[in-house]
Amino acid sequence: MDPSRTLAVHPVFAKAPVFAGLGGEAREAVAALFTPRHFPRDTALLLEGDPAEVYYLLAEGQVKVVQTSAEGFEVILHLLGPGDLLGALPNFNEGTYPASAIALTEVVAYAVSPADFEAILERHPSVALHLLHFAASRLRASHARLRELATERVERRIARTLSRLAAQIGERTERGIVLRAPLSRQDLAELTGTTLFTVSRTLKEWERRGILIAGREQVILLNTHALVAIGEDLPS
């Protein structure tokens, strides 16, 4: 496949933060090492415990990264979208995937072997530097989430999660900010470390107050200021 044609179809290689700063020819050479793959909604790109034999650059759609406890409970660690890398950070020393990645929507992702990805890092030090920045930001986000789970009330955790999702996957419309991923109440419970009952009760109360509209798999934020006030424990 002609790499320049790949870029014309999917410009994610020019937009992905990890490849920022690469010139046109360098980006085309990098893109030539990736192979496009398509995943229907609810299918797995990676499975927890499987050998780490492929990494992905997400080009279209949304993916949730999920870990399962010994008791069978699922926890959503991250939501990823176009421009994000999947599978690479935890596995430079080979090993297995520490979590599963499930398509929330139809997904287009570009696959690369670990060997080819390491070759990219050797040839392009700027990519390695951007990857380090990406890893640092992900670590800071994980630390912030651990602090929230350990110290903050459930309502604050849900409000902060929705505010982050608004910045990450929100689309401003006439009705409000629509979260562009089919998130169920169970998904929100797994993201915030609480129960389905608590999420349902909280969303119902916020609907009554005109803060949001929570459909079966869609959330529309009507009053983001009120949501921030809840998340930061400010006076209403």
ABEGO torsion letter per residue (X at the ends): XBAAAAAAABAAAAABAAABGBBAAAAAAAAAABBBBBBBBGBBABBBGBBBABBBBBABEBBBBBBBBAAGBBBBABBBBBGBBBGAAAAAAEEBBABBBBBABBBBBBBBBAAAAAAAAAABAAAAAAAAAAAAAAAAAAAAAAAAAAABBAAAAAAAAAAAAAAAABBBBAAEBBBBBBBBAAAAAAAAGBBAAAAAAAAAAAAAAGABBBBAABBBBABAAAAAAAAAGBBX
